Amino acid sequence: MIETSEVVLDEMIIEEKKRVAVEFFRDAWFAALAEGIEPGILAESALYTALSELTRNQGETSVYAIVNRLPEQVENGDFLIDRVIQ
């Protein structure tokens, strides 16, 4: 029973960290847009930075797994912020 509660708590903590991280990135995104940087340049720079840091910290195998999931996530609409789930 306690182990299940710890797992649930750990999952909640991870989800909260993800939510806060997205907020930080969105703030930076909007600040860069306000400075006149185009969205395409921002996106490419963000992906390059994220993948470079992940490669350095977790290795190529971890990055490859993330990149491999991207096509399916795009097809599923996972990156559409205002999508409606029916």
HUWORA-V421324 format. One record per residue. OMEGA is omega in radians with two decimals (999 if undefined). BURIAL is b if it has 9 or more other C-alpha atoms within 8 Angstrom, else e. D_FIRST is the distance of its C-alpha to the first C-alpha in whole Angstrom. Layout:
((OMEGA;BURIAL;D_FIRST) (OMEGA;BURIAL;D_FIRST))
This chain:
((3.14;e;0) (3.14;e;4) (3.12;e;5) (3.12;e;5) (3.12;e;6) (3.12;e;9) (3.13;e;10) (3.12;e;11) (3.10;e;12) (3.11;e;14) (3.12;e;16) (3.13;e;17) (3.12;e;19) (3.13;e;20) (3.11;e;21) (3.09;e;23) (3.11;e;25) (3.14;e;26) (3.14;e;27) (3.12;e;29) (3.12;e;30) (3.11;e;32) (3.11;e;33) (-3.12;e;35) (3.11;e;37) (3.08;e;38) (3.12;e;40) (3.13;e;41) (-3.11;b;42) (3.08;e;44) (3.12;e;46) (3.07;b;47) (3.14;b;48) (3.09;e;50) (3.07;e;52) (3.11;e;53) (-3.10;b;51) (-3.13;e;51) (3.14;e;47) (3.10;e;48) (3.10;e;49) (-3.10;b;46) (-3.13;e;43) (3.13;e;45) (3.13;e;45) (3.12;e;41) (3.14;e;40) (-3.12;e;42) (-3.12;e;41) (-3.11;e;37) (3.09;b;38) (3.14;e;40) (3.10;e;37) (3.11;b;35) (-3.13;b;37) (-3.04;e;38) (-3.03;e;34) (3.10;b;32) (-3.06;b;35) (-3.11;e;37) (3.13;e;34) (3.14;b;32) (3.12;b;35) (3.14;e;36) (3.12;e;33) (-3.11;e;32) (3.14;e;36) (-3.14;e;36) (-3.03;e;33) (-3.13;e;36) (3.14;e;38) (3.13;e;35) (3.10;b;34) (3.14;b;37) (-3.13;e;38) (-3.13;e;35) (-3.10;e;36) (-3.08;e;33) (3.07;e;35) (-3.02;e;37) (-3.05;e;36) (-3.09;e;37) (3.12;e;37) (3.12;e;36) (-3.11;e;33) (999;e;34))
